[in-house]
Amino acid sequence: MKGDVLLQNIKVSELVPVSAGKKAKETKLMIREAILTKLGKNVDNVRKRCAGKPLSISITFFLHKATHAKKDLDGLSDTVIKILGEEMSSKKDALKGLEIITNTNLIHRIILEKNIVKKDAKEEFSFSIYEWD
């Protein structure tokens, strides 16, 4: 059951999470910066509000059929959760995440949705984080 809203409806436009490949690192950094820009000075408050609490996450992807609709929700969501976590990759030169979700064991519920949008619409995703009650 959803508890308190910890972070609501953060939308990242024109970026689709990529878990592997040549552009994965660059895309993760751009998504990280887009989220940081949206949160601004509030990022520390969000980190404190999420720290040590059981969490519920909802992520919705809006993708073009021709290019990204075949991507599985597991891979897309994993990338978003890593960006929200402590490290965005497991390599030696690990990229630092946003440190909003510092312990993925505390995620009790994930709701994922993939919507196909028209070719002229923007690809984007949005997410919310709730305290799992």
C-alpha positions as a Markdown table, in Angstrom:
| # | Residue | x | y | z |
|---|---|---|---|---|
| 1 | Met | 0.0 | 0.0 | 0.0 |
| 2 | Lys | 1.2 | 3.5 | -0.8 |
| 3 | Gly | 2.2 | 5.6 | 2.1 |
| 4 | Asp | 3.5 | 9.2 | 2.1 |
| 5 | Val | 4.7 | 10.7 | -1.2 |
| 6 | Leu | 8.5 | 11.1 | -1.1 |
| 7 | Leu | 9.0 | 12.2 | -4.7 |
| 8 | Gln | 6.2 | 12.7 | -7.1 |
| 9 | Asn | 5.9 | 12.8 | -10.9 |
| 10 | Ile | 9.5 | 13.6 | -11.9 |
| 11 | Lys | 9.5 | 13.7 | -15.8 |
| 12 | Val | 12.5 | 13.2 | -17.9 |
| 13 | Ser | 11.8 | 14.2 | -21.6 |
| 14 | Glu | 13.7 | 13.1 | -24.7 |
| 15 | Leu | 15.9 | 10.6 | -22.9 |
| 16 | Val | 15.3 | 6.9 | -22.8 |
| 17 | Pro | 17.3 | 4.8 | -20.3 |
| 18 | Val | 20.0 | 2.6 | -21.9 |
| 19 | Ser | 21.6 | -0.2 | -19.9 |
| 20 | Ala | 24.4 | -1.2 | -22.4 |
| 21 | Gly | 26.1 | -0.1 | -25.5 |
| 22 | Lys | 28.2 | 2.9 | -26.6 |
| 23 | Lys | 25.8 | 5.5 | -25.4 |
| 24 | Ala | 24.8 | 4.0 | -22.0 |
| 25 | Lys | 27.3 | 6.0 | -19.9 |
| 26 | Glu | 26.5 | 9.2 | -21.6 |
| 27 | Thr | 22.7 | 8.7 | -21.4 |
| 28 | Lys | 22.9 | 7.8 | -17.7 |
| 29 | Leu | 24.8 | 11.0 | -17.0 |
| 30 | Met | 22.3 | 13.1 | -19.0 |
| 31 | Ile | 19.4 | 11.5 | -17.1 |
| 32 | Arg | 21.1 | 12.0 | -13.8 |
| 33 | Glu | 21.6 | 15.7 | -14.6 |
| 34 | Ala | 18.0 | 16.1 | -15.8 |
| 35 | Ile | 16.7 | 14.7 | -12.5 |
| 36 | Leu | 19.2 | 16.8 | -10.5 |
| 37 | Thr | 18.0 | 19.9 | -12.4 |
| 38 | Lys | 14.4 | 19.1 | -11.6 |
| 39 | Leu | 15.1 | 18.5 | -7.9 |
| 40 | Gly | 17.4 | 21.5 | -7.5 |
| 41 | Lys | 18.2 | 22.2 | -3.9 |
| 42 | Asn | 15.5 | 19.8 | -2.8 |
| 43 | Val | 17.7 | 16.7 | -3.6 |
| 44 | Asp | 19.1 | 16.5 | 0.0 |
| 45 | Asn | 15.6 | 16.7 | 1.5 |
| 46 | Val | 14.5 | 13.9 | -0.8 |
| 47 | Arg | 17.5 | 11.8 | 0.2 |
| 48 | Lys | 16.7 | 12.2 | 3.8 |
| 49 | Arg | 13.0 | 11.5 | 3.3 |
| 50 | Cys | 13.8 | 8.2 | 1.5 |
| 51 | Ala | 16.7 | 7.1 | 3.8 |
| 52 | Gly | 16.0 | 3.8 | 5.5 |
| 53 | Lys | 12.3 | 3.6 | 4.6 |
| 54 | Pro | 10.6 | 0.8 | 2.7 |
| 55 | Leu | 9.8 | 2.2 | -0.7 |
| 56 | Ser | 7.3 | 1.8 | -3.6 |
| 57 | Ile | 8.3 | 3.1 | -7.0 |
| 58 | Ser | 6.2 | 3.8 | -10.0 |
| 59 | Ile | 7.8 | 4.3 | -13.4 |
| 60 | Thr | 6.0 | 5.0 | -16.7 |
| 61 | Phe | 7.8 | 5.0 | -20.1 |
| 62 | Phe | 6.5 | 6.7 | -23.2 |
| 63 | Leu | 8.4 | 5.2 | -26.2 |
| 64 | His | 8.3 | 5.3 | -30.0 |
| 65 | Lys | 7.2 | 1.9 | -31.5 |
| 66 | Ala | 9.9 | 1.8 | -34.1 |
| 67 | Thr | 13.0 | 2.5 | -31.9 |
| 68 | His | 12.4 | 1.5 | -28.3 |
| 69 | Ala | 9.1 | -0.3 | -27.8 |
| 70 | Lys | 10.8 | -3.7 | -28.0 |
| 71 | Lys | 13.0 | -2.8 | -24.9 |
| 72 | Asp | 11.9 | -4.8 | -21.9 |
| 73 | Leu | 10.6 | -3.0 | -18.8 |
| 74 | Asp | 13.1 | -4.8 | -16.6 |
| 75 | Gly | 16.2 | -3.3 | -18.4 |
| 76 | Leu | 14.6 | 0.2 | -18.6 |
| 77 | Ser | 13.6 | 0.3 | -14.9 |
| 78 | Asp | 16.9 | -1.2 | -13.7 |
| 79 | Thr | 18.8 | 1.7 | -15.3 |
| 80 | Val | 16.5 | 4.2 | -13.6 |
| 81 | Ile | 16.8 | 2.5 | -10.2 |
| 82 | Lys | 20.6 | 2.5 | -10.6 |
| 83 | Ile | 20.6 | 6.2 | -11.4 |
| 84 | Leu | 18.6 | 6.8 | -8.3 |
| 85 | Gly | 21.0 | 4.6 | -6.3 |
| 86 | Glu | 24.6 | 5.0 | -5.1 |
| 87 | Glu | 26.4 | 3.7 | -8.3 |
| 88 | Met | 25.1 | 3.7 | -11.8 |
| 89 | Ser | 27.4 | 0.8 | -12.9 |
| 90 | Ser | 29.4 | -2.0 | -11.3 |
| 91 | Lys | 32.6 | -1.3 | -13.1 |
| 92 | Lys | 35.8 | 0.0 | -11.5 |
| 93 | Asp | 35.1 | 3.5 | -12.7 |
| 94 | Ala | 31.6 | 3.4 | -11.4 |
| 95 | Leu | 29.5 | 6.5 | -12.0 |
| 96 | Lys | 28.0 | 8.0 | -8.9 |
| 97 | Gly | 24.3 | 7.8 | -8.7 |
| 98 | Leu | 21.9 | 10.3 | -7.0 |
| 99 | Glu | 21.9 | 8.4 | -3.7 |
| 100 | Ile | 18.2 | 8.7 | -3.3 |
| 101 | Ile | 17.7 | 4.9 | -3.0 |
| 102 | Thr | 20.7 | 3.7 | -1.1 |
| 103 | Asn | 19.5 | 0.2 | -0.4 |
| 104 | Thr | 17.5 | -1.6 | -3.1 |
| 105 | Asn | 16.5 | -4.2 | -0.5 |
| 106 | Leu | 14.1 | -1.6 | 0.8 |
| 107 | Ile | 12.1 | -1.5 | -2.4 |
| 108 | His | 9.0 | -3.4 | -1.7 |
| 109 | Arg | 6.9 | -2.6 | -4.8 |
| 110 | Ile | 7.7 | -1.5 | -8.3 |
| 111 | Ile | 4.9 | -0.6 | -10.8 |
| 112 | Leu | 6.1 | -0.4 | -14.4 |
| 113 | Glu | 4.2 | 0.8 | -17.5 |
| 114 | Lys | 5.2 | 1.2 | -21.1 |
| 115 | Asn | 3.1 | 3.3 | -23.4 |
| 116 | Ile | 3.7 | 3.6 | -27.2 |
| 117 | Val | 3.6 | 7.2 | -28.4 |
| 118 | Lys | 3.2 | 8.6 | -31.9 |
| 119 | Lys | 6.3 | 9.2 | -34.0 |
| 120 | Asp | 6.1 | 13.0 | -33.5 |
| 121 | Ala | 5.6 | 12.8 | -29.7 |
| 122 | Lys | 8.5 | 13.1 | -27.3 |
| 123 | Glu | 10.0 | 9.9 | -25.8 |
| 124 | Glu | 10.1 | 10.3 | -22.0 |
| 125 | Phe | 9.6 | 8.7 | -18.7 |
| 126 | Ser | 8.3 | 9.7 | -15.3 |
| 127 | Phe | 8.6 | 8.3 | -11.9 |
| 128 | Ser | 7.3 | 8.7 | -8.4 |
| 129 | Ile | 8.6 | 7.3 | -5.1 |
| 130 | Tyr | 6.3 | 6.5 | -2.1 |
| 131 | Glu | 6.9 | 5.2 | 1.4 |
| 132 | Trp | 5.7 | 1.6 | 1.4 |
| 133 | Asp | 3.2 | 1.5 | 4.2 |
